[in-house]
Amino acid sequence: MHSIISRIVSVRQRIKTAAEKAGRSERDIVLLAVSKTRSHMAINEAFEARVHAFGENYVQEAIEKIDRLKEKSIIWHFIGALQTNKTRIIADRFDWVHSVDRMKIAQRLNNHRDPAQRRLNICLQVNIDNEASKAGLSTTTVGDAVKQVLELPHIRLRGLMAIPAPRDNESAQRSVFARVRTLQEEINSGLDNSQKLDTLSMGMSADLEAAIQEGATVVRIGTDIFGPRERRAE
Ligand SMILES: *Cc1c(COP(=O)(O)O)cnc(C)c1O
């Protein structure tokens, strides 16, 4: 049995090795622990190992954990499918949303964000492999969405998020992540310095090395921190 702490040590080592190979600093890469389906105790264990950012996919489950852990200085990231009737609570309780895939959601998050809070950090999800089964903006529409989101006063647009289809070798993984990076570079070339996107949310347990090689600044790791997930009962 591996403990959460020992798994975190090895994930951090993988991040460090990949960063060094890419000539980057590990400090420029955020380890986002994906805690969907995990208990607040498991989150607390990871927190004790100095993981401070957690990603959740299901609103109700997330809110229970956020309430239980409210004394801890945790940064909560929403990374799941977004429904319009959940935007109010997400805008209220999360610091980041990675999975914004349509303007309507961005507008609603903006409208519901309390102006007294810091701006809500968001990433636009890009459907980089054009999969019918997956959420995300197409590579051809993301540029327009960026311009519109930049107008929203209570949102801080940070970058792009992608979940590519699985590939079994590192060079194939790298080439799809490189497309996300290039897309972000193209977008940035049209933006003022103050607006430039600084976040690339890409890389999971199976492909974090390839993502870091291609510029990921946030890797979203579930299984390799908490162990295999049980199937979620719907
Ligand atoms: C579940 C999930 C992850 C984590 O995946 P693992 O393969 O368990 O590391 C990352 N990103 C998103 C959007 C997820 O839903």
The ligand as an SDF file (V2000), in Angstrom:
LIG
                    3D

 15 15  0  0  0  0  0  0  0  0999 V2000
  -10.3210   13.2340  -13.2240 C   0  0  0  0  0  0  0  0  0  0  0  0
   -9.6380   14.3510  -13.9300 C   0  0  0  0  0  0  0  0  0  0  0  0
   -8.2440   14.4980  -13.8950 C   0  0  0  0  0  0  0  0  0  0  0  0
   -7.3100   13.5380  -13.1800 C   0  0  0  0  0  0  0  0  0  0  0  0
   -7.1060   12.3920  -13.9250 O   0  0  0  0  0  0  0  0  0  0  0  0
   -6.0890   11.2390  -13.4400 P   0  0  0  0  0  0  0  0  0  0  0  0
   -5.8820   10.4400  -14.6710 O   0  0  0  0  0  0  0  0  0  0  0  0
   -6.7640   10.4960  -12.3540 O   0  0  0  0  0  0  0  0  0  0  0  0
   -4.8330   11.9130  -12.9930 O   0  0  0  0  0  0  0  0  0  0  0  0
   -7.6960   15.5900  -14.5420 C   0  0  0  0  0  0  0  0  0  0  0  0
   -8.4590   16.4920  -15.1870 N   0  0  0  0  0  0  0  0  0  0  0  0
   -9.7900   16.3860  -15.2430 C   0  0  0  0  0  0  0  0  0  0  0  0
  -10.5830   17.4090  -15.9820 C   0  0  0  0  0  0  0  0  0  0  0  0
  -10.4250   15.3110  -14.6300 C   0  0  0  0  0  0  0  0  0  0  0  0
  -11.7610   15.2160  -14.7000 O   0  0  0  0  0  0  0  0  0  0  0  0
  1  2  1  0
  2  3  1  0
  2 14  2  0
  3  4  1  0
  3 10  2  0
  4  5  1  0
  5  6  1  0
  6  7  2  0
  6  8  1  0
  6  9  1  0
 10 11  1  0
 11 12  2  0
 12 13  1  0
 12 14  1  0
 14 15  1  0
M  END
$$$$
